[in-house]
């Protein structure tokens, strides 16, 4: 397992999905994971430490762990099968370690609230991570169709075991931003091409 932190939560206006970008703590590797808009909002709310009038779903889950004397130790992304990531929540209750199957988005939302590490299986990181190429470091282009919610602009999290990266963010580093603009642009283009093909076939 390798430890990662949340580098940013990204929005592409071409898709209702959101992209959570995880960064490996000891290497220049990034793991992009598509999540739903509600899960992305749950992660962003926790990153920005926004106080809600009533607890959200992931706040409720965290409170349930506390109420039943269980402690979340870490969350993991353990597998990638058929382009689907699989998550795991590792908790401890009465001295017993419990593994709970989870979507990565829910696991990450809990990790931010509980300030516990996020770990990724080495095989998953090898298969799905992105490494910025040397020639991309000098690029400064920005895409108007994308927005970034970065932990850099949020209150700092506890330094020990927080899954949020505060010193580094896409919004402050254009070279780091450019690779994901290329990545998202390619995905958006593929989706548009598929849509155009579907429309053409229907007209026939």
Secondary structure, 3 states (H helix, E strand, C coil): CEEEEEEEEEEECCCCCEEEEEEECCCCCEEEEEECHHHHHHHHHHHCCCCCCCCCHHHHHHHHHHHCCEEEEEEEEEEEECCEEEEEEEEEECCEEEEEEECHHHHHHHHHHHCCEEEECHHHHHHHCECCCHHHCCCCCCCCCEEEECHHHCCCCCCCCCCECCCCCHHHCHHHHHHHHHHHHHHHHHHHHHHHHHHHHHHC
